[in-house]
Amino acid sequence: MPHPPRPDGPLRVVIDTDAANEIDDYFAIAWALLSPHQLNVEAIHAAPFCHGHYFQVVNAAAERRGGDRTALETVAGAIGTDRAKQMAEKRSAAQGEQLSREGIDRLLDVMTLEQRPVVKAGSTRFMESPDDIVESDAARNLIELAHASDELLYVPTIGAATNVAAALLMDPSIAEKIVVIFLAGYPSAAPHGDDSFNLVQDRFASNVLFESGVHLLYQPGYQVAEVLGFSLPDSERWLKGHGVLGDLLHQIYLNNPIDRDVEKIGRSWVVWDIIATAWLLDPAWVPTFETSRARVTERHTWEPIDGTMHEAYKVQRDAIFGDLLAKVHAHG
């Protein structure tokens, strides 16, 4: 399936994000909003996330598959089912969605924007079966925006795919009207288990993207987006002191909810989600190829299915950070 032709003007964009999960979503959102001549961000949709749920499904898949575990599957096994359930009760998917909405608003409040995009509440739980439609304001808004114009709507999906999957199940006709950019796990031809947070936290929703026939660009996190490392010295040099936005992104970097050990010598953090914004701004920064579609089994392994999609295989790291940081400085 070839990429649909891009319009001459700015792309219409809806960002679907679990912003509060870690730091990278904020960078991806800010960069998109700092590029109004290229991207018209019409809405930002909050996605759910839940680490306790993730550890439960990862552990269950590893037990089904047997054999060697990935690093995160080993962590899940050490946490155990009971503790993972307690984690899920302490911070549920619904709470993750709410925190993401609050994080989006926090970012928008410090940015000087000519037009503030609408923020919509997303799913408060994950799909429980392949046809389980989890309705939300975000899913309904995506359908409305998809039909609002003859121009394609680009949907970077940088969290669990629940909102986007719900919209596709509620109204399959939007598959021809939207382009989904999904950032998740290993390349789709990987023979081993895939423990990606975005990919398997809501496996049923991920598979809707792969099986629906929607225009799809899959961007592997492992082996592709993980090139996008950013260190504390980078943040201190290129963000701190560069306006209110630069200072906020620096503080977000310092307070990563997943990894507090930012000052460890040689440490860096992958700013995964900016790969989605990068492709929207310049496809040459994220080269892709056409390949067979695949789906994720209950063992968290890939299996091929009918149809084709595009898949990223490389990133131009310096060009990507160069444009992002230059725009933060100009904004400051």
N, C-alpha and C positions, 0 to 999 in steps of 0.2 A: 504494500500500500504506500504510494508516494506521499510525501508531505503535501498537504493542501497549500496552494499558493498563498503567500503572505500579502496583506493589503499594503498599499503605498504609504498610508498614514500610520499613526500609532496603533498598536495591537490592543484590542479590547481584552482586559485581564480580570479574572477573579482569583484571588489567592486563598487557598484552603490550607490552614496552618494550625498545628498544635504549639503555638508560640511559646507557651510557658514551660514546655518540656525541657528545652535546653537553649543555648544561646544563638544557634545558627539561624533560626526563623527570623529573629529581629533584623539580622543583617540582610537577609533576602528580601524582607518586606521593605526596609528602609531604602535599599538600592532600587527596587522597583518604583517606589514613590519619588525618588530623586531623578527619575528618568521620564518625565511627562511627555517629552517630544517623541519618545519611542513606545511608551506603554501608558495606556489609559486604564488605571486600576479602578474599576467600577465598584468593587466590593471586596471585603476581606471576611472570610468565613472561619469561625473558630472550630477546630476539630478536637475530639476527645482524646485523652491519653490516660493510661493507667499502668504503672510499672508492676503492681502486684498481679494484675491480669496477664501482663506480658510474661512474667516469670512462670505463671501457671501453664500457659499454652506452650511455651518453649520447653519446659520440663516434660510435659505430656508427649510432645512430638519426639523428643530425644528418646524417651522410653519406648515409644512405638518403633522407632527406627533401629535402635540398638547400635552397637559398635561405638566408635569414637564420638565424643561430644565436642562441639565447638566451645570456645572460651566462655561465651555467655550461657550456653547450656550447662557448663560446669558450674557457673555461678548460680544458675537457677536450681541445680540439684543441691548445692550447698545451702541455699535459702530454705528449700523444702516447701511442700504444699501448704502446710498450716501457716507458716510465716508469710508466704505469698498471699494467702487469703486475707490475713490481717492487714497486709500492706494495701490490698485492694479496698478493704473496708475503711481504712484510714484516709485514703485518697482515691476515690472512685473515678470512673470515666467522666461522670457528670461534673465532678469537682475539677478534673483536668480541663474540661471544656470551659468552665467558668474562669479558671485561672488564665487560660489562653485569651479569652475575651478581655480580661483585665489587662493582660500584657500588651495586647494590640492597642487598646485605648491609651495605655501609658506611652507607647511609642508615638502614636499620632499626636498626643498632647504636646510633645516637644518639637514637632516638625511644623515648619511654616509652609502650609500647602494652600494653593489657590482653591482646591476643592477637596474636602475630606471624604474619603470613600466610606460608604456605609459598612457597618460591622454587623454581622448576623450571627446569632447563636446557632451552634451546630448540634450534632447528635449527642445525647447524654448516655448512650450505651453503644456496644458493638453488635454487629449482626450475629445471630445465633444459628443461622442456616442460610443456604444459598439464596433463598427467596424471601428472607426476612427484611422487610423494608423499615428502616429506622427513620421516620419522618422528622423533619426539623425545619426551622426558618431558613437555614442555610440551603437545604436541599430544594425547598420551594423557590427560593430566590434565584438559585442557579438555573432552574427551569425557566423562570420568568425572564432572566437576562439572556438566556440562550435564544429565546424566541423574540427578543426585543429588537433584533437587527438581523439583516441578511449577512452581516459580517461575522466571521468565525469568532468564537469566544475562547480565549486561551485560559486554561485552568491549571496552574502549578499546584500540585497536590503534595505538600511537604509535611505530611503527617499521616495518620490512619486514613484510609480512603472511604470511610463510612459515609460522609456527607455526599460525596460525588457518586458513590455507588447507589445510594438511595435515590438520587435524582435520576440516574439512568434507569433504575427499576421502575420508578414512578412514571417516567415519560421516556421510553426508549427512542423516540424520534429525535431527542437532542444529541444522539450519538453522532449525527452528521453535522451538527451545528457547533460542537465544541472540540477543542484539542486538549487532551489531558497530558500533562507532563508529570510523571510519577517518579519520585525519588524513593528508592527503597534499597534492596539487598545486593546480593552478588549478581554478576551477569547471568542471564536466563539460561545459559547452557552449562552452568556450574553443576558438577555431578554430586556434590556433597550437600549436607544440610545447610539451610539458610536461616540465620537467626535474626535477620533485620527487624528492628523495632517497627518501622512503618509497614513492612511487608506482612508480618505474621500477627501483629497485635489484633488486627481484624482481617484474618485470612480470607473470609468469605467476601469482604468488600474488595480486597485486592484482586481476587479472581473475577469479580464483576468487571473491573477495568480491562482485564486481559481477555475475557470471554465475550464482552458486549459488542465488539466491533467498532467501538469509539476510536477516533483518531488518537493514537497513543504513542507517546515518546517515553520509553522506560529509561531511567537514568540510574544505573547501579551506584550504590553508595560505596560498597567495598570494591577496591581495585580501580575505581574511576573517581568519584567525588572525593575519596579520602586523600587525594593529592592536595586538596585545598586546606592545608594546615596553616594556622595562624598562631603566633607565639605571644607571650606576655611582652617581650621587648617590641614586637610589632605593634601591639595595642598601645603601649606607652608612647611609641614614636609617632604612630599614624592616626590614632584616635584621640587620646588624652590631650585636652587643650584646644581641640579643633571644633569649637562651638558646642552648643548644648547637645546636639545630636551625637557628636563625637564623644563627648564626656559620658553620655548615657550608654552608648555602645561599649565604651571602656568599662564602665561599672558593671554592665551585664556580663562582659567577659570575665571580670574578677569574681563574679558571684554565680558561676556556672552551677546550676542545681544538681548536675550529675557528677562533676569533678571539681572539688574545692582546692586541689593541689596544683594550682596554676603557677606557683612560684618554684616548683621543682626544676632543677637545672636540666636544660635540654628539652623541657616540656613544650608541647604545642597542642592545640585543639583543632580538630577538623571542623570547618565552618561549612558543613555538608550542603545545606539548603540553598546556598547562593548559586549552585550549579543550575538550578531551575531558572532563576532570574537571568543568569548569564546566557543561556540558550535563547531566551526570549529577546535579549538585547542584540546578540550577534551569534548566529548558529555556528560560525567558524570557531568560536571559543569552545564549543562542545560538539565536536564532530560525531556523527551518527552513521549507522548503517541499517539497511532493511534486513529483517530476520524473521524467523517463524515465531509465532506467539507461543507462550507457555503459561501454565498455571501452577499453583503451589498446592501440593498434596498435604494431607493431614500429618504426614511425617516431616513436613517442611522441606521437601525436595521438589525440584522442578520437573515437570513433564510437558512435552510439546503438545500443542493443540492446533487446530486449523486456523489459518489466517496469518497475516504478517503485521508487524509493528516496526517502529524504529527504536534503536537502542544506542545509547551513548557509549563510546569506547575510550574517550580521551578528553582532557581539559587543558586549556591554555591558562595555567595558574597565574602567571604574572600579569597577563593582559586583563584577567578578571579582577584581581585585587587592585590593579592600577586604575581601572575605571571606577570601581566602587569607592576607593579611598579618595580619588580626585573629586568625586561628587559630594562626599561627606565634607571635604574641605571647602568646596565652593558653597555649600549650604551653610557652613559655619560662618 
